[in-house]
């Protein structure tokens, strides 16, 4: 799991996906 996250963060597409996921989580929780 940690390797997958590290790989995602290592790529611009991965960063965009993580940011999108964070935004969706924040939107759902607020």
DSSP file (Angstrom, degrees, kcal/mol; ACC not computed):
  #  RESIDUE AA STRUCTURE BP1 BP2  ACC     N-H-->O    O-->H-N    N-H-->O    O-->H-N    TCO  KAPPA ALPHA  PHI   PSI    X-CA   Y-CA   Z-CA
    1    1 A X     >        0   0    0      0, 0.0     4,-2.3     0, 0.0     5,-0.2   0.000 360.0 360.0 360.0 -47.9    0.0    0.0    0.0
    2    2 A X  H  >  +     0   0    0      1,-0.2     4,-2.6     2,-0.2     5,-0.2   0.876 360.0  52.7 -63.2 -36.7    2.7    2.5    1.0
    3    3 A X  H  > S+     0   0    0      2,-0.2     4,-2.4     1,-0.2    -1,-0.2   0.901 108.1  51.1 -64.9 -39.8    4.6    1.6   -2.2
    4    4 A X  H  > S+     0   0    0      2,-0.2     4,-2.4     1,-0.2    -2,-0.2   0.930 111.6  47.0 -62.2 -45.1    1.5    2.4   -4.3
    5    5 A X  H  X S+     0   0    0     -4,-2.3     4,-2.8     1,-0.2     5,-0.2   0.913 111.6  51.1 -62.9 -42.8    1.1    5.7   -2.6
    6    6 A X  H  X S+     0   0    0     -4,-2.6     4,-1.5     1,-0.2    -1,-0.2   0.890 110.5  49.4 -62.4 -39.3    4.8    6.6   -3.1
    7    7 A X  H  < S+     0   0    0     -4,-2.4     4,-0.4     2,-0.2    -1,-0.2   0.908 111.5  48.7 -66.0 -42.1    4.5    5.7   -6.8
    8    8 A X  H >< S+     0   0    0     -4,-2.4     3,-1.5     1,-0.2     7,-0.4   0.932 111.4  48.7 -63.2 -46.0    1.4    7.9   -7.1
    9    9 A X  H 3< S+     0   0    0     -4,-2.8    -1,-0.2     1,-0.3    -2,-0.2   0.819 104.0  62.9 -63.9 -29.2    3.0   10.8   -5.4
   10   10 A X  T 3< S+     0   0    0     -4,-1.5     2,-0.3    -5,-0.2    -1,-0.3   0.590 100.8  61.5 -72.8 -10.0    6.0   10.3   -7.7
   11   11 A X  S <> S-     0   0    0     -3,-1.5     4,-2.3    -4,-0.4     5,-0.2  -0.901  79.5-132.2-120.0 148.8    3.9   11.1  -10.7
   12   12 A X  H  > S+     0   0    0     -2,-0.3     4,-2.1     1,-0.2     5,-0.1   0.879 111.6  51.1 -64.5 -37.3    2.1   14.3  -11.7
   13   13 A X  H  > S+     0   0    0      2,-0.2     4,-2.5     1,-0.2    -1,-0.2   0.908 109.0  51.8 -65.7 -40.4   -1.0   12.2  -12.6
   14   14 A X  H  > S+     0   0    0     -6,-0.3     4,-2.6     1,-0.2    -2,-0.2   0.907 108.7  50.4 -61.3 -42.6   -0.8   10.5   -9.2
   15   15 A X  H  X S+     0   0    0     -4,-2.3     4,-2.5    -7,-0.4    -1,-0.2   0.910 110.6  49.6 -62.5 -41.5   -0.6   13.9   -7.4
   16   16 A X  H  X S+     0   0    0     -4,-2.1     4,-2.4     2,-0.2    -2,-0.2   0.909 111.8  48.2 -64.1 -42.3   -3.7   15.1   -9.3
   17   17 A X  H  X S+     0   0    0     -4,-2.5     4,-2.6     2,-0.2    -2,-0.2   0.917 112.2  48.6 -64.6 -43.3   -5.6   11.9   -8.4
   18   18 A X  H  X S+     0   0    0     -4,-2.6     4,-2.5     2,-0.2    -2,-0.2   0.913 112.2  49.2 -62.8 -41.8   -4.6   12.2   -4.7
   19   19 A X  H  X S+     0   0    0     -4,-2.5     4,-2.5     2,-0.2    -2,-0.2   0.913 111.3  49.5 -63.3 -42.2   -5.7   15.8   -4.7
   20   20 A X  H  X S+     0   0    0     -4,-2.4     4,-2.3     2,-0.2    -2,-0.2   0.911 111.2  49.3 -62.4 -43.0   -9.0   15.0   -6.3
   21   21 A X  H  X S+     0   0    0     -4,-2.6     4,-2.3     2,-0.2    -2,-0.2   0.908 111.3  49.5 -63.5 -42.1   -9.6   12.2   -3.8
   22   22 A X  H  X S+     0   0    0     -4,-2.5     4,-2.7     2,-0.2     5,-0.2   0.917 110.1  50.8 -62.7 -43.7   -8.8   14.6   -0.9
   23   23 A X  H  X S+     0   0    0     -4,-2.5     4,-2.4     1,-0.2    -1,-0.2   0.909 110.9  48.7 -60.7 -42.8  -11.2   17.2   -2.3
   24   24 A X  H  X S+     0   0    0     -4,-2.3     4,-2.2     2,-0.2    -1,-0.2   0.900 111.9  49.0 -65.3 -40.8  -14.0   14.6   -2.6
   25   25 A X  H  X S+     0   0    0     -4,-2.3     4,-2.4     2,-0.2    -2,-0.2   0.931 112.5  47.5 -63.6 -45.4  -13.4   13.4    1.0
   26   26 A X  H  X S+     0   0    0     -4,-2.7     4,-2.0     1,-0.2    -2,-0.2   0.901 111.7  51.4 -62.1 -40.9  -13.4   17.0    2.4
   27   27 A X  H  < S+     0   0    0     -4,-2.4    -1,-0.2    -5,-0.2    -2,-0.2   0.893 112.2  45.9 -64.0 -39.9  -16.6   17.7    0.4
   28   28 A X  H  < S+     0   0    0     -4,-2.2    -2,-0.2     1,-0.2    -1,-0.2   0.887 115.0  46.3 -70.1 -39.3  -18.3   14.6    1.8
   29   29 A X  H  <        0   0    0     -4,-2.4    -2,-0.2     1,-0.2    -1,-0.2   0.798 360.0 360.0 -76.5 -28.4  -17.2   15.3    5.4
   30   30 A X     <        0   0    0     -4,-2.0    -1,-0.2    -5,-0.2    -2,-0.2   0.478 360.0 360.0 -86.8 360.0  -18.1   19.0    5.5
